[in-house]
Amino acid sequence: MDNSNRSASSLTVKKPSVFLFDVNEILLDMSPLKKKVNEVLGNKEGFRIRFGMLLQYAAVDNSTGSYHEFSVIADANLDMAAKTKALGINNGDMLMVAAHGWDIAGALAAGMQAGFIERKGQSLYPLAPPPQYTGDDLV
């Protein structure tokens, strides 16, 4: 790792006792998988979008106590992508309506439109773009 972009006065170097590595794209070369997923989905951003959704779904599983192996979540995620592609539906043609900020953030990141239903105790993720629609009920 290069620390040359930091000024010498602000850099404190201490020998770490533990190294932590993000496995994906650091220890694991995902470029062959990226290429294949993008090819299958017919979208140069397919892998980026689907992988982000995969991580989001895994986080939802962890935070709700519903455990599924990563491969099971990945299969379900790609099945959903294949079904929308088979129907000729592009992400930009879909509208996600939800009452959870993470659903809205994920939909927007995937290129979908989003509608947020303002339920008590729920809020939008403040660092995500705003949805196209908001309301306190479906009608």
C-alpha positions as CSV (number, residue, x, y, z in Angstrom):
1,M,0.0,0.0,0.0
2,D,1.3,3.4,-0.9
3,N,1.0,6.3,1.6
4,S,2.7,8.8,-0.7
5,N,-0.4,10.9,-1.1
6,R,-0.4,11.8,2.6
7,S,1.7,14.5,4.1
8,A,4.6,13.4,6.3
9,S,3.2,15.4,9.2
10,S,-0.2,13.7,9.2
11,L,1.1,10.2,8.7
12,T,1.6,8.0,11.7
13,V,2.9,4.6,10.9
14,K,2.5,1.8,13.4
15,K,3.2,-1.8,12.7
16,P,-0.2,-3.6,12.6
17,S,-0.8,-6.7,14.6
18,V,-3.7,-7.8,12.4
19,F,-4.3,-7.4,8.7
20,L,-7.9,-7.5,7.4
21,F,-8.5,-8.0,3.7
22,D,-11.7,-7.6,1.7
23,V,-11.9,-10.9,-0.1
24,N,-13.8,-9.8,-3.2
25,E,-11.5,-8.1,-5.7
26,I,-8.5,-8.0,-3.4
27,L,-7.8,-11.7,-2.8
28,L,-10.2,-13.0,-5.4
29,D,-10.0,-12.0,-9.0
30,M,-13.6,-11.4,-10.0
31,S,-12.9,-10.2,-13.6
32,P,-13.8,-13.5,-15.3
33,L,-17.1,-13.6,-13.4
34,K,-17.8,-10.0,-14.2
35,K,-17.3,-10.6,-17.9
36,K,-19.5,-13.6,-17.9
37,V,-22.3,-12.1,-15.9
38,N,-22.3,-8.9,-18.0
39,E,-22.4,-11.1,-21.1
40,V,-25.3,-13.2,-19.9
41,L,-27.3,-10.2,-18.7
42,G,-26.4,-8.2,-21.9
43,N,-25.5,-5.2,-19.7
44,K,-22.0,-3.8,-19.1
45,E,-23.1,-2.8,-15.6
46,G,-24.9,-6.1,-14.9
47,F,-22.3,-7.5,-12.5
48,R,-21.8,-4.3,-10.6
49,I,-25.6,-3.9,-10.1
50,R,-26.2,-7.6,-9.3
51,F,-23.2,-7.9,-7.0
52,G,-24.3,-4.8,-5.0
53,M,-27.8,-6.3,-4.7
54,L,-26.3,-9.6,-3.6
55,L,-24.3,-7.9,-0.8
56,Q,-27.4,-6.0,0.2
57,Y,-29.6,-9.1,0.3
58,A,-26.9,-10.9,2.4
59,A,-26.9,-7.9,4.8
60,V,-30.7,-8.1,5.0
61,D,-30.4,-11.8,5.8
62,N,-27.9,-11.1,8.5
63,S,-29.8,-8.3,10.1
64,T,-33.1,-10.1,10.1
65,G,-31.7,-13.4,11.4
66,S,-32.7,-15.3,8.2
67,Y,-29.5,-17.1,7.2
68,H,-29.0,-18.4,3.6
69,E,-25.7,-19.4,2.2
70,F,-24.1,-16.8,-0.1
71,S,-24.5,-19.1,-3.1
72,V,-28.2,-19.5,-2.5
73,I,-28.7,-15.7,-2.3
74,A,-26.5,-15.4,-5.5
75,D,-28.7,-17.9,-7.3
76,A,-31.9,-16.2,-6.3
77,N,-30.5,-12.8,-7.4
78,L,-29.4,-14.1,-10.8
79,D,-32.7,-16.0,-11.3
80,M,-34.5,-12.7,-10.7
81,A,-32.2,-11.0,-13.3
82,A,-32.8,-13.7,-15.8
83,K,-36.6,-13.6,-15.5
84,T,-36.6,-9.8,-16.0
85,K,-34.3,-10.2,-19.0
86,A,-36.5,-13.0,-20.5
87,L,-39.5,-10.8,-20.2
88,G,-37.7,-8.0,-22.0
89,I,-37.8,-5.7,-18.9
90,N,-35.0,-3.3,-18.3
91,N,-34.3,-2.0,-14.9
92,G,-35.2,1.5,-16.0
93,D,-38.7,0.2,-16.8
94,M,-39.3,-1.0,-13.2
95,L,-40.7,0.9,-10.2
96,M,-39.9,-0.4,-6.8
97,V,-42.4,0.7,-4.1
98,A,-41.2,0.1,-0.6
99,A,-41.3,1.4,3.0
100,H,-37.6,0.7,3.7
101,G,-34.8,3.1,2.8
102,W,-32.5,0.3,1.9
103,D,-34.9,-1.1,-0.7
104,I,-35.2,2.4,-2.2
105,A,-31.5,2.9,-2.2
106,G,-30.9,-0.5,-3.8
107,A,-33.6,0.0,-6.5
108,L,-32.2,3.4,-7.4
109,A,-28.6,2.0,-7.5
110,A,-29.9,-0.7,-9.9
111,G,-31.3,1.9,-12.2
112,M,-34.9,1.4,-11.3
113,Q,-37.4,4.0,-10.4
114,A,-38.6,4.1,-6.8
115,G,-41.6,5.1,-4.7
116,F,-41.2,5.4,-0.9
117,I,-44.3,4.8,1.3
118,E,-43.7,6.8,4.5
119,R,-44.6,4.4,7.2
120,K,-44.2,5.2,10.9
121,G,-40.6,4.6,12.1
122,Q,-39.3,4.3,8.5
123,S,-37.1,6.8,6.7
124,L,-35.1,7.1,3.5
125,Y,-31.4,6.5,3.5
126,P,-30.0,10.0,3.7
127,L,-27.0,9.4,1.5
128,A,-28.9,7.8,-1.3
129,P,-30.6,9.8,-4.1
130,P,-34.2,10.6,-3.5
131,P,-37.0,8.4,-5.0
132,Q,-39.1,9.7,-7.8
133,Y,-42.3,9.2,-5.7
134,T,-43.2,9.5,-2.1
135,G,-46.5,9.2,-0.2
136,D,-48.0,8.0,3.0
137,D,-50.1,5.2,1.3
138,L,-50.5,3.5,-2.0
139,V,-53.3,5.7,-3.4
